[in-house]
Amino acid sequence: MEETSVTIFVTVQKIYYPLLCIMGIPANLFTFYMIRFRKCGMSDTAIIYLSCLAIVDTFYLVWVILIDLTLTFWLLQPFWHSHPWCSILGFLQYGSLYSSSWIVVMFTIERYLVLRITAAKQHFSQARVTKLICVAIVVVSHVVSVPLGWINIVSPVTFKVDGEDVTLPRCHYRNETYSTVIVWITTFLSGGIPIVLVIIFNYLIGCHLCRASNLFTKEERRVMHGRNTRGMLRRTILLLGTVSVVFVVLSLPRFVTYCILRTKYNNETFNRNDYSIPINVAGDLANMLQNLNSTTNFLLYCMVSRRFRQELVQVVTCKVRARELGSVLTHTTMKVFSVADRKASPFSDPVSVVLTNLKQTE
């Protein structure tokens, strides 16, 4: 019975990881196209952050899920069980993992600063500054990942294949003190600290929005923002909560199991592939959740962004967007209230507001 359970679990992973690649890589690339080249109602800085996130998540899927995990479950001897690929792959994997985590963190912090501080809004709302931040995150993430190329070593390992002993070179963890130190630092920099920062700043954003809403009476809010201010506020906080919860739920289990594996079971005699040990099963399940995090961006945008869904429907159905009124007045008004510009719009649907006002004037 136990052997059957192990076989089923291995089979699930053999199907799960290729499926993530088949769905996740095209989804991230399509998300990049949608955000970058379609009018999804996002600010310039949001477009840059989310486009960069889609690209680094795609690289994460390639390095970690496709080349590492998929080949591990389907091939006896993947090419990276040799020099220098053993070190290079670790460097690339953690570089993309760092980049993905800290882009989410910086985007969250930037949203808080823009809401809270006027000077920060003028500074961080510039596309050039945002591009420099994203480039710096990717570069620093890969520089910090250089030591991770030293934590693994290639050596001959004997194991059974179809009942016969086979000796092959394997890329495995180097049981040295400095390897343990590097892994602990990496665990907190890629998991623990980003999780805490995302929770804190999303909470601060929610509190700030609640306080800002309470500064005015119900009648004043209707005059300034229309009748749906409360609903918009609830949806905004729900969006922030959704992003935080998804990030934490999918990342926290791997952080916990990784800490356990690198403390209690951090020795060469421990067989990480023995699924009769509960921590190995828990560790692989946590890895499955962590890797799912790099493929959920498309679904999140579809769920929380009405404009993204509208553009998606137009792309899928090959519909051409109808032209708005061509007058200079309409064009100017649309530009003022566009979410993509630096001045935020209080309206949830700028097109309907403009057209309604024009009809009333007539």
C-alpha positions, -999 to +999 in steps of 0.1 A: +000+000+000+028+024+009+047+016-023+016+022-043+012+057-027+048+065-035+043+055-071+011+076-074+028+106-059+058+103-083+034+099-112+015+130-102+047+151-102+057+136-136+025+150-150+022+181-129+055+198-139+053+193-176+017+206-174+029+237-156+054+243-184+029+238-211+004+262-195+026+286-176+052+296-202+027+306-229+004+322-203+032+344-190+043+354-225+007+362-234+003+382-202+034+402-212+019+409-246-015+419-230+001+442-205+027+458-227+008+462-260-029+463-251-049+490-232-055+473-199-061+504-179-028+502-160-004+530-151+030+532-168+048+520-137+024+491-132+029+480-168+067+480-163+066+461-130+040+435-142+057+430-176+091+424-159+074+400-135+059+380-164+094+377-180+113+367-149+086+342-140+089+327-175+127+323-169+119+307-136+096+282-153+123+274-178+152+270-153+134+253-124+104+235-138+114+226-173+151+219-172+154+208-135+122+191-123+107+179-155+139+163-167+145+149-132+113+129-133+115+119-170+153+112-176+177+090-157+206+113-163+198+150-172+226+170-187+230+192-156+244+163-135+278+174-148+303+203-147+297+232-152+260+229-156+255+218-120+267+252-107+253+273-136+217+260-132+217+268-095+228+303-102+201+308-128+174+293-107+180+314-077+186+346-098+151+342-113+135+333-079+151+364-062+140+386-091+104+374-090+100+378-052+116+413-050+097+427-080+065+419-061+079+435-030+091+467-047+059+471-066+039+468-033+062+493-016+060+517-046+022+516-045+022+525-008+047+553-012+027+568-041-005+567-020+012+580+012+038+606+001+033+633-026+070+637-033+073+599-038+044+600-062+062+625-084+094+605-083+083+569-085+056+576-111+083+582-137+087+553-161+125+558-163+128+553-125+107+522-126+128+507-154+160+514-135+145+497-104+135+466-123+169+463-140+186+468-106+165+441-090+173+416-118+211+424-118+214+424-080+194+392-077+218+374-101+249+388-084+236+376-050+230+342-066+266+337-076+275+319-042+247+295-048+267+280-076+291+266-050+266+248-027+263+217-050+290+193-061+292+166-088+304+132-076+297+095-085+266+081-068+255+044-068+218+037-069+194+010-081+177+011-115+154-018-123+170-038-095+205-033-107+232-011-092+242+019-114+269+044-107+265+078-124+277+114-117+251+133-097+247+170-089+239+170-051+242+192-021+276+199-007+276+191+031+298+220+042+292+248+068+294+276+043+268+258+021+244+257+051+250+294+058+244+304+021+212+283+020+198+299+052+205+334+039+189+325+006+159+310+023+152+343+041+160+366+012+139+347-013+110+337+010+108+349+046+116+386+042+095+392+010+065+374+025+067+397+056+072+429+036+043+421+012+019+415+041+030+446+060+027+470+031-005+456+018-019+461+053-007+497+054-022+504+019-056+490+031-054+511+063-045+542+043-075+537+019-099+533+048-087+565+065-088+584+033-124+572+027-135+584+062-123+619+057-155+628+037-192+624+043-213+601+022-227+630+002-192+644-005-179+611-017-209+608-041-201+642-056-164+635-060-163+599-069-198+588-078-221+564-060-198+534-059-170+547-037-176+522-010-178+494-035-146+505-052-128+507-018-139+472-009-128+459-043-095+476-040-088+461-005-100+428-018-076+430-047-047+438-023-057+410+000-060+385-028-025+393-041-011+390-005-029+358+004-019+341-029+017+351-025+019+340+011-001+308+007+020+296-022+053+306-008+051+301+030+049+262+029+082+259+010+099+284+033+088+263+064+097+229+049+130+241+035+140+254+070+131+219+084+151+201+058+182+222+062+182+219+100+170+185+112+178+165+080+208+184+068+233+155+063+246+134+034+230+102+046+195+116+044+177+103+012+156+132-002+139+108-026+126+085+001+088+093+001+082+070+031+095+099+051+067+125+057+090+156+054+100+145+019+063+144+008+056+177+025+087+193+009+077+182-026+041+194-021+054+228-009+076+229-040+046+223-061+028+252-045+058+275-048+062+267-085+025+272-091+030+308-080+049+316-112+019+305-134-010+322-115-004+358-126-025+354-157-055+340-137-051+367-111-053+395-136-083+379-153-100+377-119-094+412-105-091+434-136-122+441-157-102+460-183-078+430-187-108+407-192-122+430-218-090+432-238-086+394-235-120+388-250-112+412-278-080+394-286-095+360-284-125+368-305-104+390-329-127+419-324-116+454-334-122+480-307-148+506-317-134+541-320-144+566-294-158+600-304-132+617-326-136+653-314-108+671-296-130+675-265-136+638-261-100+629-268-087+654-243-112+644-216-104+607-222-067+615-217-073+633-185-093+605-169-073+576-183-059+553-156-028+548-177-018+584-172+001+597-141-030+614-126-052+588-111-089+588-120-116+585-094-139+569-118-141+532-123-152+536-160-139+568-176-155+560-210-191+558-196-186+590-176-175+610-206-202+598-229-229+604-202-218+640-197-217+646-234-253+633-238-265+655-209-249+686-225-267+679-258 
